[in-house]
Amino acid sequence: MSAVGALIQHWRKARRLSQLALAAEAAVSTRHLCFIETGRASPSRDMVLKLAAVLDVPLRERNTMLLAAGFAPAYRESTLDEPALAAVRGALDAILSQQEPYPAVVMNRDWDIRRGNDAAKRFFDYLLDGRETAGSGNVLRMMFHPDGVRPYVVNWPDVARALVARVQREAIGGVADEPARRLLAEVLSYPEVPAALRTVDPTVPLVPVIPVRFAKDDQRFDFFSTVTTLGTPQDVTVQELRIECFFPADEPTRTAARRLRRRS
C-alpha cells in the first residue's frame, strides 16, 4: 500500500464509507479507487484533492496527503500576525471586544490561547492572583492541573468529563490526531484526575449546556460557553482556530463580572 493510499483509506474508514460509497461520491470507479488505496495506481494531484474534499479532510491533512503523493502542499499555513490574516484578526478582535465584560479566548487546535479579551485576563488573574501556573496559556492544562484553575471550579468532575468528550468530539476533522492524544494523555495523568475519565465515550449525548461554576472566597461565577469557528477557510491556521465565549448563566454572575471590570 502506498503512503497516500494508506491515508485515503484511513480517512475513508474514519468517515465510515465503503470503497463503493466513496467512489460514487467522488465520481470515480471503484476499481480505480481500490488501485489507489493499494498502491497499484498513482493518483493525480486533482484526484487527491477531490478525494480529500469528499472525505472532508482538514486542510493540514490535505497537505500531508499531497506530500505523500509527491505533490506540493496546496494550503498555506500562516502565522496569525501575518498581513494576509489582517481581516481575520479584525474579525477576532471584534468578537472578543463584543463579549465584554465576559471572558472570551481564541484557541488553536492544541488548545493554546492565541488571543483573549480583557475580561478573560481579568477573570483568570483574579482566580490565580496574577501568578503564572503550570499550563498557563493552554485551556486544558489550566483546567486539569491542580495548580491551575481547577481548585476554583465547583463542578469540576462534570466539566472535566465534558472537556474530555470535547477533545475527542471537536478534533479537527472529527479524528483526534497524535498531538491531541498526547495532550489528553498528559492532562489525564495529572494528580487526582479520576481514572474513569480515560474511558469517556464521546458518542454519549451531552446535555445542551454544561455550566462551569467558579468560586473564590465568597465570590461565585456561573458561566456556560459557546464555541465558534471561521467558515470556509483556505488557510490551515484559520481553519484550526476556535473562539470560546463565556456567557453568564444568572444575574449574580453578570453583576460580578461588571464589578470585576470596575476593579481593574
C-alpha positions in Angstrom: 0.0 0.0 0.0 1.3 3.4 -0.9 1.7 6.3 1.6 -1.1 8.3 0.1 -3.3 5.2 -0.4 -3.0 4.4 3.3 -4.0 8.0 4.2 -7.0 7.8 1.9 -8.1 4.5 3.4 -7.6 5.9 6.9 -9.9 8.9 6.2 -12.4 6.7 4.3 -12.7 4.4 7.3 -12.9 7.4 9.7 -15.9 8.6 7.7 -17.4 5.1 7.8 -17.5 4.9 4.0 -17.0 1.8 1.8 -14.9 2.0 -1.3 -18.1 1.8 -3.3 -19.7 4.8 -1.4 -16.6 6.9 -1.7 -16.1 6.1 -5.4 -19.8 7.1 -6.0 -19.5 10.4 -4.2 -16.2 11.2 -5.9 -17.4 10.1 -9.4 -14.6 7.6 -9.9 -14.6 3.9 -10.5 -14.4 1.6 -7.5 -11.6 -0.3 -9.3 -9.5 2.9 -9.7 -10.1 3.8 -6.0 -9.1 0.3 -5.0 -5.9 0.6 -7.1 -5.1 4.0 -5.5 -5.5 2.7 -1.9 -3.4 -0.4 -2.6 -0.7 1.5 -4.5 -1.3 -0.1 -7.9 -2.2 3.3 -9.3 -0.8 6.8 -8.5 -3.4 9.5 -8.1 -3.1 12.8 -9.8 -3.0 16.0 -7.8 -6.6 16.7 -8.7 -7.7 13.3 -7.7 -6.0 13.6 -4.2 -7.8 17.0 -3.7 -11.1 15.6 -4.9 -11.0 12.6 -2.6 -9.9 14.8 0.3 -12.8 17.2 -0.3 -15.3 14.4 -0.5 -13.9 12.9 2.8 -13.9 16.4 4.4 -10.2 16.0 5.3 -8.8 19.0 7.3 -6.5 21.4 5.3 -3.4 20.4 7.3 -4.0 16.7 6.5 -4.8 17.5 2.8 -1.3 19.0 2.6 0.0 15.8 4.1 -1.9 13.7 1.5 -0.5 15.8 -1.3 3.1 15.4 0.0 2.6 11.6 0.3 1.5 11.6 -3.3 4.6 13.5 -4.4 3.0 17.0 -4.8 3.5 20.3 -3.2 1.0 21.4 -0.5 -2.0 23.3 -1.7 -2.9 25.2 1.5 -0.8 27.9 3.2 -0.2 27.8 7.0 0.2 31.4 8.1 1.1 32.9 11.4 -1.8 34.8 13.0 0.2 38.1 12.9 0.9 38.0 9.1 -0.5 40.8 7.0 -2.5 38.2 5.0 -4.6 37.5 8.0 -5.3 41.1 8.9 -9.1 40.7 8.2 -9.2 37.6 10.3 -7.5 39.4 13.2 -10.0 42.2 12.8 -12.9 39.7 13.0 -11.4 38.0 16.0 -10.9 41.3 17.8 -14.4 42.4 17.1 -15.8 39.1 18.6 -13.6 39.4 21.6 -14.5 43.0 22.2 -18.2 42.4 21.8 -18.1 39.7 24.5 -17.0 42.2 27.2 -17.4 42.2 30.2 -17.5 38.4 29.9 -14.4 36.2 29.1 -13.6 35.1 25.6 -10.5 33.4 24.2 -9.2 32.3 20.8 -7.6 28.8 20.8 -5.6 26.8 18.2 -6.0 23.1 17.6 -3.7 22.3 20.6 -6.0 24.4 23.0 -3.3 27.0 23.3 -4.7 30.5 23.9 -3.7 32.8 21.0 -5.8 35.8 21.9 -8.2 36.8 24.6 -10.2 39.8 25.6 -9.6 42.0 28.7 -12.4 40.2 30.6 -10.5 36.8 30.2 -7.3 38.3 31.6 -9.2 40.0 34.5 -11.0 36.8 35.3 -8.1 34.4 35.3 -5.8 37.0 37.0 -8.5 37.2 39.7 -8.6 33.4 40.2 -4.9 32.9 40.1 -3.9 36.2 41.8 -2.0 37.2 38.7 0.5 34.3 39.0 1.8 32.1 36.2 0.9 28.5 36.8 1.5 25.1 35.3 -0.2 25.1 32.0 -0.8 28.8 31.8 -1.8 29.7 28.2 -3.4 26.3 27.5 -7.1 25.8 28.4 -6.9 22.0 29.0 -3.8 22.2 31.2 -5.2 25.1 33.2 -8.5 23.2 33.8 -6.9 19.9 34.7 -3.7 20.9 36.6 -4.1 21.2 40.4 -2.1 24.4 40.3 -4.3 25.9 37.6 -7.9 27.0 37.8 -9.2 23.5 38.7 -9.4 24.2 42.5 -11.8 27.1 41.7 -14.2 25.0 39.5 -17.1 23.9 41.8 -18.4 21.3 39.4 -15.0 20.2 38.1 -15.9 16.4 37.7 -18.7 17.3 35.3 -16.6 19.9 33.4 -13.7 17.6 33.1 -15.8 14.8 31.7 -17.3 17.2 29.2 -13.9 18.5 28.2 -12.5 15.0 27.6 -15.5 14.4 25.3 -14.9 17.7 23.6 -11.3 16.9 22.8 -12.5 13.8 21.0 -15.6 15.2 19.5 -14.2 18.6 18.4 -11.0 17.3 16.9 -10.3 19.0 13.6 -11.9 16.8 11.0 -13.5 14.7 13.8 -10.5 12.5 14.2 -8.1 13.1 17.1 -4.5 13.4 15.8 -1.4 12.4 17.7 -0.7 15.8 19.4 -4.3 15.8 20.7 -4.0 12.3 22.0 -0.7 13.2 23.7 -2.2 16.3 25.3 -5.2 14.4 26.5 -3.0 11.6 28.0 -0.9 14.3 29.7 -3.8 16.1 31.4 -5.4 12.8 32.4 -2.1 11.9 34.2 -2.2 14.9 36.5 -2.6 14.3 40.2 -6.0 13.3 41.5 -7.6 13.1 38.0 -10.0 10.2 38.2 -9.0 7.2 36.1 -12.6 6.9 34.9 -12.1 9.9 32.7 -9.8 7.8 30.5 -12.9 5.9 29.3 -15.3 8.7 28.5 -17.4 7.8 25.5 -17.6 10.9 23.2 -20.7 9.5 21.4 -22.9 9.6 24.5 -25.2 12.6 24.1 -24.5 15.5 26.4 -26.9 18.0 28.0 -27.4 21.1 25.8 -25.2 23.3 28.0 -22.5 22.3 30.5 -22.3 25.1 33.2 -18.9 26.0 34.5 -19.2 27.2 38.1 -16.2 29.1 39.6 -15.9 30.1 43.2 -13.2 32.0 45.0 -13.5 33.4 48.5 -17.2 34.5 48.7 -17.5 35.3 45.0 -19.2 32.9 42.6 -19.3 32.9 38.7 -21.7 30.6 36.8 -20.9 30.5 33.1 -21.7 28.4 30.1 -19.7 28.6 26.9 -20.2 28.6 23.1 -17.5 27.7 20.5 -17.3 29.4 17.1 -15.2 28.6 14.1 -14.5 30.6 11.0 -16.3 29.4 7.9 -14.9 28.4 4.5 -11.2 28.8 5.5 -8.4 28.3 2.9 -5.6 28.6 5.4 -4.6 25.9 7.8 -4.2 28.3 10.7 -7.6 29.9 10.2 -9.3 26.5 10.0 -7.8 25.4 13.3 -8.9 28.5 15.3 -11.8 28.2 17.8 -13.4 31.1 19.6 -14.8 30.3 23.0 -17.1 32.8 24.6 -18.3 32.5 28.2 -21.8 33.8 29.0 -23.3 34.4 32.4 -25.9 31.8 33.5 -27.5 34.1 36.1 -27.8 37.7 37.2 -25.3 37.4 40.1 -22.6 36.4 37.6 -23.5 39.4 35.4 -23.1 41.6 38.4 -19.9 40.0 39.5 -18.3 40.4 36.0 -19.2 44.1 35.9 -17.8 44.5 39.4 -14.6 42.8 38.3 -14.3 45.2 35.4 -14.7 48.3 37.6 -12.0 47.0 40.0 -9.4 46.8 37.2 
